[in-house]
Amino acid sequence: MKVSVIYALPQEQYLEALDVADSITVEDAIKMSHVLERFPEIDLSVHKVGVFAKLAKLNQTLRDGDRVEIYRSLPRKPRDAHAMDDKKARIRAKKEKRTEIEN
């Protein structure tokens, strides 16, 4: 059966297509892909993994065609980033409004 292992960094993406035996687990596929040797910062006890964007456990059995994804930690959550950007825009707009009133 065929599965793939994916790990993405901002400037680099790693994709390994594997031809594996049936009843392989997520962890087995990750180890077979050699992604851990290429990216030693990956710690499977810390980094979450998933199959087709759904969180998975390392002992989950894979099916033919599955895509195993290793998720990296983000500096901040996208929702928090958008909220912070919105807050900054509101503050900037208030300052501009005050400047207009003063002039």
N, C-alpha and C positions, 0 to 999 in steps of 0.2 A: 504494500500500500504506500501511497505517497503522502507526505506531510511536509510542511515548511516551518522554519523557525525564523522569526523576525525580531530585530532589535534596532530601534531608531534613535539616533542622536541628532542634535540640531544640524550638524554639518556632514553627517555620515549615516548611511543606512546599511544594515547587515541583513541579508536574506540567504538562507540556505535551504535548498530543496533536498529532501531526503527520501530514499526508498527504503522503507523499514518493514519489519515483520508485524503481523497483526498483534493486537493486545499490548502495544507499547504505551508507556505513560508519557505525560507532559515532561516530567523530569528526565526520562530516558532520551527523549527526542532532543531536549536542550543539550544534554551531555554529548550526544552523538554529533551535534552540529558544530562543536568546537567553539561556540560563541563565548563560552566561559574562559577559554584560553586567550581568545582575541581581545576580550574586554574584561580584564580581571576585576574591575570595579563592580561587576554584577555579583550580588550576594542573594542567592535564592531564598535565604531566610528573611531578607528585607524587601527585595523587589517583588512586586506582584506580577503574576502571569495570567494570561487569558487565552482563550481560543475564540477566534473571530470576535474580538472586542467584548467578550463576556468573561468575567473573572473565573479562574479555574484553579483547582488544587493540583499540586505537583503529582499526586498519585492518580489523577483522572486519566482514564484510558482514551486514547485518540481513535478517531475514525478516518477512513480514507479521505484525503483532501483537506484535512484540518490545517489551520494556520495557527501556530503557537506564537504568542506575542509576549515579549518581556517588557514590562513597563518600567520606565525610569521615574525617579522622583522629580516632580516639577518644583521650581523655586516657590511658586505660589499657584493656587488653584485658578484656572481660567475665569471662573465666576468672580472670584475676589479681585482679580486683575481688572476686569471690566468695571466692577463696582468702584474701585479706586480711581480708575480713569474718569468715570462719570463724576465722582466727587471732585476731582481736580478741575474738571471742566466747569462745574457749578461755581466753585470758588473763583476761578478765573473770570467767569461771567459777572459775578458780583463785584469784583475789583474793577472791571472795565466799566460797569454801570456807575460805580462810585466816582471814578475818574471823570466820566462824562458829566455827572451832576456838578462836580466841583469846578469844572471848566465852564 
